[in-house]
């Protein structure tokens, strides 16, 4: 239990310039051979002498602070590591100190762990407190907290991870985003599947609510040209005239149905790819998250891509052309063969990289900027900040990958039109640019923009209701 708590209790914001001298003294004590550097062996010996016996702590601290990768820390690297770690410690201390009295007691610890899904007794909370309580007062002040955790190299800031969920909350109808991170407590307690289920339901309701905009987007991507312009209002009128109001939701069933398998496959693949790319116990770097997330997205898309093709065909279909999803699948298989189910597969896979990369980079930048400038008393960003960061990052990712999404949709649709006119991805790009210019690659972007805010709003409201219903605190 204590180890799990130690992983959680490490994250905050404050730097006192008076600490510089104490850091210098500490560095000189640790640098036993006086070469101006502290290596793993020196740090391990120093921590042991200080009564700190955390397995692997010295190696993790050096690895985290070693910027020039020489296997040791000079004074600047050592100071920078301690500064950054002390900032994180202050943030967590303030987050735990609920009544702002400058002390943490057993009630504070119980409440904090309860929010992470860990129920402990007052006796267990007292034992945790005693391990930090230097003066025997049964409360922990900032100095005791700092001394206890300053050389704890834990980087999984559970509170920040829990607050800064991203893809589960925000669903704008595009799905190549990097999957969420889950804490060890969430994985062992089963909270992860509840959050995935809540996110899937939120996505289903959100996509259903914005399905008319999604259908007009697909129509504009495939049929709108310079000579045959399809406007927003004109397109809706045309669809209603052809199939009634109900036709605005054509293809939505498959779009909702594919959420569950895609989410499950992506999550499981993401966890496996992370394990392959990181050594046991080490921190997952941003680039490793990006690579793991991209590969997980590619794996999930490969598995469910036939459903993407069926969704596009149903979206573009006329009344009574197909009786349903199964009939559409049978007709494609009978008339065009299995290969038709993977038309547009290459641009779809390529689109994952710019979407996931930019989405992750923008979100991490916005998150870190907020934590650096505004997280004075808590890591909780609040509703507007969280939704704002998620919406901006997802929109940036969508903008970057949109031309590839358009090429994918046209290739999926053209397979059913003229068998003799089946251009390659590069051929289709050249053809569009030659006839319609660069902005021809952004046909249908307007309804895609229009659905972002309602999609995010709907998915967040449903997500919160589902969390309550599933008992997620």
Beta strands, then each sheet from edge to edge (+ up, - down):
strand 1: 37-39
strand 2: 72-74
strand 3: 103-104
strand 4: 140-141
sheet 1: 1+ 2-
sheet 2: 3+ 4-
end
